[in-house]
Each structure stands twice: as C-alpha cells, then as structure tokens.
C-alpha cells in the first residue's frame, strides 16, 4: 500500500510540475513593436550549478569507493 501511495505521489508531482512549466509566456506590449513571445530578462548562469553538481557527484562516488574498500579489508 505504501509503495502505491509513493508512486501516486511522484506521478502527481511530475504531472503538476509539467503543467506549470508548459504555460506560455504572457503577451507583450503590442505598441512596443515586439512580439508576444519575447524572453524576459537574461538566461540563468548554469556554470556554477554544474560545478556544484559535479563536485557533489565526485564526493558521493569517492565515499562509495572508500566504504567499498574498507569493507573488503574486513
């Protein structure tokens, strides 16, 4: 029963989050000469987030290797 509840919860979260992301941008000001789908602001920087992700993955992999190596010695 708990497995089914967890599966339903994850499915509901994925479905709702996809619906939020799929919304079109609000229409722009037609008198400004721009289209309705012009991007607002600048794109987010991805470099620092990717560096953190790679660093955490390296630490996690290092911990796994360390625990595996310690278990072999025992």
URRAUR-V646310 format. One record per residue. PSI is psi in radians with two decimals (999 if undefined). BURIAL is + if it has 16 or more other ideal C-beta (glycine too) atoms within 10 Angstrom, else -. D_FIRST is the distance of its C-alpha to the first C-alpha in Angstrom with 2 decimals. Layout:
psi:burial:d_first
PSI:BURIAL:D_FIRST
PSI:BURIAL:D_FIRST
This chain:
psi:burial:d_first
-0.71:-:0.00
-0.61:-:3.81
-0.74:-:5.43
-0.72:-:5.27
-0.75:-:6.31
-0.74:-:8.75
-0.75:-:9.98
-0.67:-:10.72
-0.76:-:12.39
-0.73:-:14.46
-0.71:-:15.43
-0.72:-:16.56
-0.79:-:18.50
-0.76:-:20.20
-0.80:-:21.12
-0.67:-:22.57
-0.58:-:24.41
-0.61:-:25.97
-0.59:-:27.20
-0.71:-:28.85
-0.55:-:30.55
0.03:-:31.81
2.38:-:33.99
2.70:-:37.70
2.70:-:40.10
2.62:-:42.15
2.52:-:45.54
-3.11:-:48.42
1.97:-:51.77
-0.40:-:53.72
-0.26:-:57.06
-0.17:-:56.43
-0.15:-:56.74
2.81:-:53.34
3.03:-:50.61
-0.29:-:47.43
0.59:-:45.22
2.45:-:47.06
2.55:-:45.01
2.19:-:45.07
-2.85:-:45.95
2.77:-:45.83
2.63:-:43.08
2.52:-:41.09
2.32:-:42.21
-0.35:-:39.80
-0.81:-:41.83
-0.62:-:40.91
-0.68:-:37.16
-0.63:-:37.36
-0.73:-:39.41
-0.75:-:36.78
-0.77:-:34.01
-0.69:-:36.19
-0.76:-:37.15
-0.63:-:33.63
-0.68:-:32.70
-0.73:-:35.82
-0.71:-:35.02
-0.77:-:31.50
-0.69:-:33.01
-0.69:-:35.79
-0.72:-:33.49
-0.75:-:31.61
-0.71:-:34.99
-0.80:-:36.29
-0.63:-:33.46
-0.72:-:33.74
-0.68:-:37.49
-0.61:-:37.27
-0.50:-:34.93
-0.57:-:37.43
-0.47:-:40.26
999:-:38.64
